[in-house]
Amino acid sequence: MFLGNSKELLTMITPKLIVGVVVAIIDVIMLSIALEKLFGKKALRFKLIPRVIFALLAVGCLGSFYTANREGSLTNEILTKAGYSDFAVNINWSANSNGPMLTFLNNMHIDVMDEPKGYSKETMAKIVRKYQNTAADINENRPNNNLSKQTLIFVLSESFADPNRVPNIKLNQAVTPNIDNIKRDNTSGLMLSSGYGGGTANMEYMTLTGLALNQFSKSLTSPYTQLVAKQDQPINITNSFKTAAAIHPYYGNFYDRDTVYKRFGIQTFRNINTTGNLALRYTQMIDGGQYISDESAYNDVLWQVDQANEGQFINLVTMQNHIPYTNKYANNQFKATGSGAGKNLQQVENYAKGISITDVSTKNFLDKLDTINKPITIVWYGDHLPGIYDGDNITQHNVIEHETDYFIYSNKYALDHGYGTKKIEESTKVTDPNGFIPLALKQMQQKVTPYYALLTKVQENLPAMARNSVGTSGNLYVKDNGKQVTTGHLTNKQRQLIQDYKLVQYDLTAGKGYSKNSINR
């Protein structure tokens, strides 16, 4: 992944640093050559057998890290007792705490997911039959069975989360009044994110597949690069559409998106690398901004909507509000106070200005969708908070600092023709990215497959879930009232539902695929 992104990664460091590193490497090489010439003949020389022994010891030491991420292994226990901190949710935190070498060695081997108890071909056949019956019950009250003839748009709004919810931060005025109004009148709430300051592709993965990051092994930190790139026709929402397109106004090979989207069955992917007929149509930036604006990204989506006579799926990942927040926007009206940002108050003000611009362009985008004579539903969400609130203790504010904004909006044509819903109230206050597919299908009054029946039950009856970044538990569960709960608070029915969910997720990703050809039909 990183070698493929070398050009983009180099844009994030200064030329002075690059020159310094190159000079240092050359100096080390020259010094090694000089020392060899001066002292080479006097240096200690080993015979063949000691050399083989030392080589085997080196291989053994490195090989021991093969199980470093596997809980209960000898290597894992030794590292834990030695003070190793598990920051699987954020590789940067791990590198800062444990050092880059240990972090690298700990990620040599990836376990996708532990096998759930009772997994077998017979068990999966029973689960498929169970959720076929559940789907039949749900579908009795769903009039529509033509998803591929509707347009469904997923918009991941980079780093979007209202800063007024952050503890110990106060802005001098409302930052997102338009989106506040949209959320008030339409299906909406807060999304529980598995990232803080990063993890965009992981939220995107959960949204597109309905699979939960917290149920994977801790060593699987990036499903796109570590899992999907190796899968054959992985289950995802595009399976339900004949036409699917992706738009990302940045480099297309970040997180292997160019490979992943092909695996998902997305036919066209427009990004700043693509040219000719696949080039982005709109690439304007905001005065003072560093990336292509959300307005331009929305215009590309509107252009894509016009390219299909019937329905299609469109996935947009924006870039306007990506780090760093050193922008010099013209006429920034926002002033931030409070201890929550530490020394980053100026960055909070710049960030607030950026998402206030998103606020206006999003309203304009929805207004334009309302003029199109096609049934269109949009799932719009922020992926994570920006990592600029250094003054707050994330352990103390764990839930709040992992909650972003989301809404689901059906355009006027969809509402007028029975293909949309204005506002769903049940189980929407706090949800997770893996809950967006079932919520969208409910909003569109669409019949469901057994797989989406399972996701519907998970979304309606379980707390929102995320991979936990603090504490000893890998799972973060949050109820609709915003309160964190543990598995000990779950009912027997909820525990069984989680077990069903894990069995299906394991079967579709790390298992034998017993249900793959039947559960999503």
N, C-alpha and C positions, 0 to 999 in steps of 0.2 A: 504493500500500500504506500509506504513512505517514499520509496524510490520512485514510484510512479508519480508522486506529487512533489518531486524535488523542486520543480520550477515555482510552484505556488508557495511552498514552504520557504524558499529563499526570499520571497517578497516580504516575509514577516521578520527578517533580521536585517541589520544594517550592513552596507558594503564594508565598513570599517571592521566589523566583527569577522566577516568572511576572510578579509585579507589577513587579519591577525591570526586566525586559525590556520590558514594555509602556511603562513610564515613559521608558525610554531611547529607544524608537522615537518616542514623542510629542515628546521633546526635540529629536531630530534633525530631525523634520518642521518643528517651530516655528522652529528655527535656520535651516533652509533657506529658509523663507518670509521670515524677517527679512533674511537676506543678499541675497535676490533684490530686495527692496524698496529696500535701501540701495545696492547696487552693480549692480543689473541693467542699468541703462542704460549703465554704463561697462564692462561685461563684454565680452570678446572675442566677436565675432559672425562666424560663417563663412557664406560664400556657398553656393549650392546644390551646386556641383560638389565642393568640399572635403568638404561634409557627406556626399555620396554615397560619396566615396572612404573616409572614416573609417568609415562604416557597413559598407562592403564589407570593410574590414580587420578590423573587429570580428567580422563573420560568419565570415571566413576563419580568424581565430584560434580562435574557438570551434569551428568545423567541423573544424579539424585534430585535435581530440580524438576525433573519430569513430573513428579507427583507433588510439587510444592504447593499447588493450589487445591489439592484434594484433601478435604477435611478428614482428619484421622490418620493420615499418612505420617510416617516417622519424620520426614523432612518438614512437613507442615507443623508438627508439634515442636520440633527443635526451633524453627524460625519464630514461632509464636512465643516460646519461652525466652528467646533471645531479644524480644521486643519488636519483632516485625509487625507493622500495622497494615491491616488489610484494607486498602482503599480501592477495591475492584471497580467501584462506581466511577472513579476518576483517576486515570493513570497519572495525571500531573501531580495530584496529591501524593500518590504512592512514590513517585520519583523524588519529590521534595522531602518526604518523611524517611524513606528507606534507602534512597540513593538510586541513581539510574541503573547501576549494574544489577542489584537485587531485583529491581522492577523488571528488567529485561529477562533475567533468568527465570523469574516466577511466571513469565508469560510464554515460556518455551512450548508448553503443552496445554491444550485447551480441551477440557471436558465440556461438551455441549450441555448435557443435562443428566442428572442422576436418574436411574430407572425407578419409576414409582412402584410401590409395592403392588403386586397382583397383576403386573403387565403381562398380557398374553394375547394371542390371536382371538381366543374365545372371549376374553374380557372386552376387547375392542369391538367385537361383533355385537355384544350386549349393549355397549354404550351407543353404537350407531343406531340400533333399534330403539333404544330409550329416547334418543333425541329426534328420531324420525317421528315418534309419537308426540313429542313436545312441539315439533314444528307444525304438525297437523293441527294441534290445539291453537297455536298462535295464529296460524293462517286462516282460521275460521273468521277472524275479525280483521283480516288484511285484504282489501279488495284488489290490489295491484299485483300483477305477476309479469311485469315487463320492464325490469330494471335496466336492461340494455338499451331501451328506447328513451330513457331519461338521461339527463346530464347530472353527474355527481362530481363536485369539485372539492378537493381537500386543499386547504391553504395552511401551511405551517408558517406562521409569522415569527421570524427570527427574534428570539429573546424577548418576546412581548409579555409583559406582566406589569400591571398597574403599580407604580412605585408607592402610591398612597397606602397600599396594604402592608408595606414593609414596616416592621417595628422601628421606632426611633427615627423615622424619616418623615418630614413634612414639606410638601410643596406649596407654593403660594397660591396655586389655583388648580382646578381640575385639569388633568392631563388628557383624558380620553372621553370627553363628554358624548361624542357620537356613538362610540362603541358601548358606553354605559347605557344609552337609550336603546340601542339594538339588543343588548342583552336583556334589558327590562321587558321588551315586547316579544322576544323570541326564545326558543329553547336555548338555554345557556347555563353557565355556572363556572366552577373552577376545575381545572385539570390538574391532577396530581402527577407531577413530573418525576422521572427517575434521574434527573440531572440538575445541577446547579452550576451555572456559568459555562456549561457545555453539555454534550451528549445529544445534539440535534438528530443525528442519524438514528439513534436508538429510539427516540420518540416517534420518528417517522416510520421505523420498522414496525413498532407496535400498532400504530394507526392503520397501516396498510394490511397487516396480517391478522390482527386481533390476538396475537400471542403476547404473553406477559414476560418482560425482562427479568423480573424478580424470581421467576420459576426456573430460569436457566441456571447453570453453574456460575459461581462467582467469577471463574476464570474466563467466561465468555463476556467480554466487555464491549464487543462491537459485532452484533449479529450480521451486519452487512458484509464486513470483511472476513469474518471468521466462520460464517455459516452459509448465508444466502449465495455467495459467490461459488459455492461448491454444490449447491442443490440443483435438482432437476425439477422444474415447474413447481416451485414452492407455492403453497396455498396463500392467496391474497385477494384483495377486493377486485383487482382487474380481471380475475377469472370470470366475473359476471358480465363483462363488457366485451363487445366486438372491437371497439376502438378505445385506445388508452394512450394518453400523452403525458409527458412530464416536462416541467419548466423549472429551471434553477439559474438565476442570473449570476452565476459564478462558475468556477472551474468544474467541469463535469466528472472528473475522475476522483474527486474527494470522496472518501469512504467507498470507493469502487462503485459509485452510483451508475456509471455508464455500463458496468457489467451487471449490477444488481437489477436495474430496470429491465434489461433484456431478459433476465431470469424470471422476472415477474410477468413478462408478457407485454410490457409497455412498448408500443411500436415506435414512437418518436420521443426524443429527449433533446430539448433546446437548452443550450447553456452558452457561456461566452467562448467555449472552444469550438462550437459547431459553426459550420459555414454553409453557404449556398441555400438550398431550400430549408435546411434545418437551423438556419441562423435565427437568433433572437430578432424580433421585429422592432423592439423598443429597448434602448439602452441608456436613456437619459439618467443623469444623477442630480441630486438636489444640490443647490448652492451650499458648499461647505461639507457635503457628504463624501464618503469614500467609496460607496458601492452603488450599483444600479438601484434606482428608487423603487419603492413599492408601487407607485403609480405606473411606472413602466412595466413592472412585472404583471400587474393587473391588466394592462392593455394587451400584453401577450396572451393572457388567458382569454380575454374577450375575442381576440383574433382566432384563437384555437377553437372556441365555441362555434364560430361560424364555419369551421372546416368540415363539420359532420352534419349530414342531413337529419340523422336521428340522434340517438343518445351517445354519450361517451363518458369516460372517466378521465379527469384531469388532476394531476398532482403538482401543486406549486410549492416550492420552498424558497422563501424570500431571503434577501441579504441586507436590506437597508440598515437594520438596527444591530448588525453584528459588531463585536468588538473590533478595534478599540474605541472608546468613547471620548476621544480627544478632538472630536469634530468642532469646527468653528462655524456653526450654523448662523446665518444672518438673522438678526432681530430675535434672539432667544429671550422669551418673556418669562422663563421659569427660574425661580430661586428656591434652592433646597436648604433646609436646616435640619439639625438633629445629629445625634451621635451614631446613627445606624450605618453611615457610609464611611466612618473613620476619616481618612484624608481624601476621600473620593467625592466630595460634595460637587465639585465642578463636573465630574463625570456623570453624576446623577442628573444634573441640570442638562447636560448635553444629551443624555439618554432620553430624558423627558421630552425634550424638543423633538427628537427623532420619532418617538412613538406618537407624539401629538400630530405629526405630519402623516404617519400611518393611519391615525384615527380619521383624518379628513379623507384621505385617498380610499380608505375602506368603505366609508359611507358612499362616496361617489361610485365606487365599483358596484355596490349593491343596487344603487339607483339605476345603473345601466343594465344590470341583470334583469331588473323589473320591466324593462322595455322590450325584452326578447320574448318572442312567442314560442318558447320551448319550456318544458318543465325542468327547472334547474334547482338543485339543492346544494348548498355549500356548507362544509364543515370547516370552521375557522378556529385556529388555536395557536397559542404561544407555546413554544417547546420547553423553555426553562427561563428562570430569572437570570439577568446578567450578573456576572460575578464581581460586583462592585460594592456590595454591602459589607465591607470588612469590619465595621464597628459592631455588628450583631454577632452573637454567639449562635452558630448554626445548630448546635446541639439543643440549645434552649428554644430556638425558633424553627425547628426542623420542618414541621408541617407547613407553616406559612411561607418559608423560603423555598418550598417545592410546589407551590400552587400558582398556576398561570390562569389566564382567561381563555374561555372558549364560548362559541355560540354556533348554532345550526340554523340556517336561514333558507327558507324556500321562497323562490321568486313569485311574483304576482300570478304568472301563468300557471304555475304548479298549484298554488292555493285555489285558483278559480276553477281548475279542472280535476280536483280530487287527487293530485299527486304530491301534496305537501300538507304540513301541519304548521300552525302558527307557533304554538308554544306547548311543549311537553313539560309537565310539572314533576312527574314522579321520577325519583332517583336521578336527578340531574344537577343537584347543587354541587356535588363533588364527584367527579368521575375520573377515569384514567384513559390514556390513549387507546388501549385495547378495547374500550367501550364505545368508540366512535362509530364503528361499522354498525353494530346493532342499533345504536341511537339514530343513525342516519336512515336505516331501513324502516325503523318505526316512524320517523318523521315523514318518509316518503310513502308510508302505508303499503310497504312491499312485503310480499310473502318471503319466508325464509327457508333456507336449507337446514338440515340437521346441525351443521356446524354453526350457522348463525343463530339457530335456536339455543344452542349451548351458550354462545356469547351473550345472547339476550338475557338468559337466566343469570349469568355471571354479572352482567351490568346491573340488573335489577335487584339482585338479592345478596350480593357481596359488597363489602366496603371497597372503595377505590384502593388499588394496590400499586406499589412502586418498589423498586430496589432501594433499600435503605442505605444511606450514606453515613449514618452515625449509629453508635451502639453496637451490640453484639448480634442482633437479629438482622438477617438479610432482607426481611420483608417489612415494608411499611404499609400498614392498613389504616385507612381513614374513613370514618363514617360520613354520612350525608350532613351531619351537624358540624363537621370539621374536626372532630375529636379522634385522636389516634387510639386504636385498639390492638390487642394482641390476639393470637390464634386461640388463646384460652377463653376469650369473650365470644367466640363464634359458636353457633348452635351446631347440633349434629348434622342437620340438613345442609348448613353452609360448609361444614368440613367435607361432606360427601361431594358437594358441588365443586369444591376446590380439587378434590381428588380426581373427579371426572375431567376437569379442566387440565390438570397436570398430565393425566394419561393421554389425552388427545394431543397435547402439545409435545409430549415426548415422542409419541407415535409418528407425528408429522415432521419431526426435526432430527431426532437422534435414534429413533426406534426402527422397526421393520416396515412401517408404512402400511399397516394392515387396513387402516380406515381411509387412506388417501383417495381411493377411487369411488368411495361411496358417501362419505360424510358431508361433502359439499355439493351434492346433487339433489 
